[in-house]
Amino acid sequence: MKRTLCCNWNALDRGVLSWGYLELKHGLKMKTGDRSNVFQVMSEGVGRFNVQGKTCLIPEMNRIGCRLMAGVFRGFGINSAVMDTYEGLDLGKEFTSGKECFPCVVTLGDILMFIKREKERLGDRFNPENYIYFMPESNGPCRFGMYNKYHRMILDSLPDLDKLKITTLTADDGYALTGLIPKEKIQHFYKAGYLSVVAGDILDRLLWRIRPYEKKEGIADSFIEEATEQMVQSFSKNSSNQTLSAVRSDLMRILAQGREIIDPRIPRKPIIAVVGEIYVRSHLKSNQDTIRTLEKYGAEAVNASIGEWINYITYEQVRLAKTSLRLNLRKLRLPEVTEALQRYLKHSLKLFYQYMVQRNLYRLARSCIDIADDHKIGVLEKALKRSNSFSFEIGTEACLSIASALEVAHQGFNGIVNIFPFTCMPSNLTSSIAKPLMANLNVPYMDISYDGSFQPGREAALRTFMYQAYQHFNRQD
């Protein structure tokens, strides 16, 4: 029997359900039509559960960053594992209707395949209470906020898996760690965790800088694989140290070694910026390794960073607190003014720290090799205001992707590729706005949506796009 949940996902994030039907082979604990129990499952079965003493299951998004984050967890004594990805895609599709956002299907398949293999490996010794599934969320209208709720409903429909908890972080409070780990460890964990995000971004950019110019085919991939494992071990060993200087030293050593892979006889190539929905553009198998295909046809590509999203979430908290402070001052609501001021100061200091760590680490990295730098979120908001094309008031990843496209176009990039899941609303907004903007700037632009299918004309379209990028590149010369 097909398992299907039909609902308006964008409305769901605002608490409004539009139910079609719910048929689950194994049977939920709720009766059909008992909607109050559905709300109870979503509100009580997903939350901030302490990960101490559990195996924390991390779904893979970007290959390097997720592994470094797992190393941070281990550095604080928390067993963690990045689950094999995409191998359970058929399982994910079996429990979905095709109307869901594609990353929801992929990550659902990952957790179901992991559980299936653990049951086969452990047999009667398998205990779902020994694991905790880590699935962060965001607010609407992006459907990312609904993944863990939907996964919760599916897990509850399977024997004994209602005991496997889903722990989460939410963008609503800037991904605060309260509840996941002991209070006394939160500050150190946050510092190590953010450093792992930036280090993962830098290793990604190192790969994209050296692979198009490698002396021998395949050595860049092999080098980065070994380097990632070295950095995982470094984070596992040093995350609980207050300075984290050993982690930085290990990263600098890897960057210096990576620089030697470049063949100086190979001339520079057109630089392509990749923007779009964070999961699909970062997940190699979901986007069918688009960057490698671009490189095949002569590109040097740079994907938007994961740090960009983390900084944006903190920046948004600062912006919202500032707005609340201004409005409450006008109405002389003193308690609300005090609360808004506290939030403003808290998140402003957090954003200052994140920028400082990112800036310092990129400066060290760029002293070794000329990888692409990252940008501040405030720069992106100013770009949108100058172009009068979109607004941070609307939110979503669209404000980042549109602004990033404008910024890199003015920096001299030779093309923009927008990668996103089929039906992704923020990315379709990006497409509708960025495409004419890039046409006015005479910068090649291409949209690529993914839903797990293989389109026979996709590579031909990328090849044509690269022809246009080379024309743009040659005009610059």
N, C-alpha and C positions, 0 to 999 in steps of 0.2 A: 504494500500500500504506500502510495506517495506521501511524504511528509511535507506539508505546505503550510506556511503562515503568510497570509495575504494581509498587508496593512499599509497604511500611508506612513512611511518611515519618517518623512520630514515632519509630519504632524505629531508623530509619536514622541519626538523629542520635546514637544511642548505639552505632552500629556493627553493628546487627543488620539484615540484609536479608531481606525476604520477597519473592522474585522470582516473578513470573508469567511474562511473556514479554517479549522485546525484539525488535521488528521495525522496522528502519529502512530506508527505501527506498534510501538511498545506501550503506548498509552500513557498520557500524563496523569499525575495524581488528581488533576482537576477534571471535572466533567465538562463536556462540550457546552459552551455558553456561560460557564461560571467565570465571568471576567474578573471578579474581585480576587480570585485565587491567582489569576495570571499577573495582576498587579503586585500581589504579595510575593510571587516568585521573583519578579524583577526588582523589587525594592529590598527584599531581605536576603536573596541568594547571591547578590553581587554587592561588594563593599570593600572596606579597608580592613582586611584581615591580616593579622600578624603572620609574617612569613618565616619567623624563627622556628626551627625544627621541622620544616617542610622542604620538599623539593620544589623549587620555584620553576615553573614551566614558562619559558619565554618564547613567544612566536617570532620567527625570523622576519625582519623587515629589510633592513640593509645588512648585508652579510657580515661586515666588519663590526659596526657599532653595537649590534646585539650581542656579539660574542664578547666584546670588551665589557659591556654592562653585566653580563653573566660573571665575568671575572671580578667586577666590583662586588657583586653579591657574595661571591666566595670569599673575598677579602674580609668581609664582615661575618664570616662563619655561617653563611646561608648557602646550602646546597642549591645549585641552579643548573639548568640545562636549556640550551637553545634547541627547540624541537626541529627535527628534519622537516623541510618544507616542500610543499607542492606534491608530495608523494601520496597524500590523502585527498587530492582534489576530487576524485570520483565520490568519495565519502561525503565531502562537503556539498557536492551537487545533489547527492541523494537526499540530503536533509534540507534543501533549499528549493525555491521555485524558479530561480533565474531573475527575479525582480530585485533581489538584494544587491547591494554594492559588492563588486567582485572581491575586494579584500576580506569581506565577511565570509565569503564562501571558502577562500583559501585558508584563512586562519581556523575556521571551523574544521576543515579537513585535516589540518595539522594536528589539532588537539585530539580528534577522533582517531587518527592513525597512530598517534603516540600511545593512547590508551589501549588500542587494539594490540600493539606490539608488546606493551608492558604486560598485558594479561597473558599473552602467549609466552613471554619470557619467565614470568613469575608464577603463573598458574594460580593455585589456591593462596599463595602468599601475597597476591596483589591486594593492596588496600588503598582505595581512592583517597582516604583521609591523610595519606602520607604526602600528597601532592597539593599544590596550590597553583592555579592557572592565572598568570599575570596578563591582564588585558586592560590597558588604559582606555580613556574615553575623552571625547571632546563635546562641546555643546552644539546646538543646532545652528543652522539647518542641515549641517553635514550629518550623514547617517552613521558616522564613526561612533557617535554616542550610543548607538543601539546594538553594536556588535556583542558586547558582553551580556546584555539582556537576552538577546536571541540565543546566544550560546548557552546561557543558563537554562533556558527553556528546553533546548535540545538535550543537554546533559541530564536534566531532570526526567526526561522521557525514557532514559536508558537505565537498566537495572543497576542500582547502587551508586550511580554517578551523581546523584543529588548530594552525596557526601563530599564530592570534589569541589572545593570552594574556588570562587573567582575573585581575586583581589584586583583592585583598580586604583589608578590615579586619575584625577579629573582636571580638565583645563579650567573649570569654574573657579578653582582656588590656586591656579598656577602650578598644578601638579605637586601640591604639598605632600610630604611623606608621612604625615601624622597617621599613626595606626598601623603602618606596615612594619616598622622596626621600632625598637625601644627609643624613647624620647632622647636619651643621652647620646645616642649614636646618629641622630638625624642630621645634624650639621656636617659631620665628617662624611656621612654617606652622600649627602647632597653635593659636597665639593668633589668627591671622587667620581660620582655619577656624571656630573656635568663635564668634568675633565675627560671622561671616557667618551662622551658625545663628541666633543671637539677633536679629540685625538682620532676617533673613528672617521670624522669628516676629513681630517688632514691625510690619513692613510688612503682614503678613497681618492682624494685629489692627487696624491702621489702616484697612485696606479694610473689614473687618467692622464697624468703628465708624462709618465715614462713609457707606457705600453705602445703608443703610436710611434715611438722612436727607439724601441728596444733593439739591441744589437743582434739578438737572436730570438726568433719567434717563440713565445711561451715562457721566457725567463722572467718577465715582469709578473705574470700571474703566480708563478712558483715562488718568487721572492716575496710578494705580498702575502701569500698564504703562510709562509714561514714567519714573516714579520708580525702578522696578526696573532699567531699563536704565541710569539714572544711577548707581545703586548698584553695578551690575556693573562699570561703568567705573571707579568709585571704588576698588573692591577690586582691579581689575586694575592700577591705577596705584599704589596705596598699600599693598598687602598685605605687601610686603617691608620696609616701614618699621617701625621698632620701636615707635613710639608709636601708630600707627593713629588719631591725633587727627583727621586729615582725613576719614576715613571717618565718624567720629562727628559731625563738623560737617555733613557732607553729609546724614546721616540726620536731624539736628535740623532742618535747613532744609526737608526734605521733609515732616516731621511738621507744621511750622508752616503750610506751604502746604496740606496736606491738611485741616487744621482748618477752613479757609475754605470748604470744599465743603459743610459741614453747614448745613442750613437750620434756624435756631433756632426757627422756628415749628412744626416737626414735633415732637410730644411723644415722650417715650421709649417704647420698645416692650418687650414681654416678652423677657427674655434667656434664650437657650437654649444650654446647654453641649453640645458634641459630644465624645464620647469614642470609644474603640474601637481597632481595629487601625491602626497608624500609616500604612501605605501607603494603604489604601483610603479612610480618612477624610481623607487629605491630597491624594489624587490626584483632581482634579476630574472627569475622564472616567470613572474607575472607579466613583465614587460618584454619577455623573450630576448633579454639582453640587448636592448636597443642600442646602448652605447657601443657595444662591440660591433654591431652592424654598421653604425655610423663610422667607426674607426676603419672598418673593412673598406669603406668607400672614401677614405682619405681625411677623416675628421680627427680633431682633438676635442673631446667633449668634456664639459664640466656640468655636473648635476647640482641642483640646489642642495644645500646642506641640511642635515637634521638639526643642527644648532640653530638654524634660521627659525624653525618652528618653535623650539624651546624658548628662544629669545622673544619671539612674537607673542607667545602666551604670557610671558612676564610683562612685556611691553603693554599688552592689552589690559592687564590688571592695573598697571600704572595709569593708563589712559582712562579707564572706567572710574578708578578712585578719584582722579583729578576732576572728572566731570561731576561725580557725586559731591565732592567737596565744594565745587563752585555753585551748584544748584542749592545745596543746603545752606551755604553762606548767605545766599540771596534771601532765603526764607527764615534766616536766623534760627535754624534748628540746631542748637548747640550740641546735644548728644550725638546727632548724626554727623555733625561737622567733626567732632572728636574722633568718631569711628572711621570716617572717610580719611582723615588726616593720618591716622595710624596705618591704615591700609596703604595709603600713598607712600608714606615713608618706608614701610616694610618692603614693598615691591620695587620702589625706586632703588633702594640699597641692593636688593637682589639682582636687579637688572644691571646696576653698576658693576657688581662683582662678576656677573656673567660676561659682560663686555670686556672687563679687564682680563679675565682668564683667556677669553677667545683672542683678544688683540695680542696679548703677550705670547701665546703659543703659536699663533700665525706668524708673528714677527720672528720668532726663533726658527720656525720651519722655513720661512722665506729667505732666511740667511743661509740656509743649506741648498735650497732648490726653489726655482721660481714657480711655485704652485699658485693657482688662482686664489686671491684673497676673498674674504667674506665681507658682507656689508652689515651695517647697523639697520635696525628696523625703522628707526626714525628717518633715515635716508629714503627708504621705500615709501613711507607715508608722504614725504615731501614730493617725491616723484609723481605720486597719484594726484596730489593737489595741483602741481604745475600743469599736468596734462588734463586735469578736470575730467578724468575718465572713470574713476571709481572712488570708493571711500572706505576708510577703516571702520566707519560707523556700520557698514553692512557686514564686515567681517568675512570669515571663511578664508580658505587658502587662496581664493581668487585675488584678494588684495595683495598677497605676496607674489603670486605668479605674474600678475599684470605689471606690478611695479618692478619686479626683477627683470622682466622682458624689456621694459623701458630702460632700466639702468644699464644692462649689458649691451643693448643696442647702441646707447650713447658712448659706451666704453670701447666700441669697435668690434664686438663679436660678429661673426659672419652668418649666424643663423640661430633660430629659436625653435626648439621642439617641445611641444606641450603634451605630456604623457599622462593619461588618466584612465580610470575605469569607465567602461561604457555606462552611460546614464548618470555620471557624476555631475551633480548640479553646479558646484563651485567651479569645476573645470570647464564645463560648458559655458559658464559665464565668462571665464577667462578667454575662451576661444572667441566668443562673440565680440569681445572688446579688444583683445590684444591683436587679433588678426588684422583688422583695418588699421590699427596703430602702426604695426610693423610694415604694412603695405605703404603707408604714408612716408615711412622712414627708409623704404627700399631695402628692408632686411628680410631675407627668406624666413618663412614661418611655416610650421607644419603641426597639425593636430594628429595624435595617434591614440585611439582608445583601445582598451584591451578587455576581453571578457573570457579569456581562456581558449578561444578559437584561434586557428591559424589562417590568416588571410593571404591568399596567393599573390595579391598585388602589393602587399605591404612593403616588401623589400625593394620592389621596383620604384615605389613612391619615394622611399628613402634615398635610393640611388639618384632619382631626379632632383630631390631636394639638395643633395650634396653637389650636384652639378651647378645649381643656382648658388650654393654657398661658395663654390670655387670662383664663380663669376664675381661675386661680391668681394671675395678675398683678393682677386687679381686687380680689381678696381682700386683697392686700397694701396696697392703697390705703385 
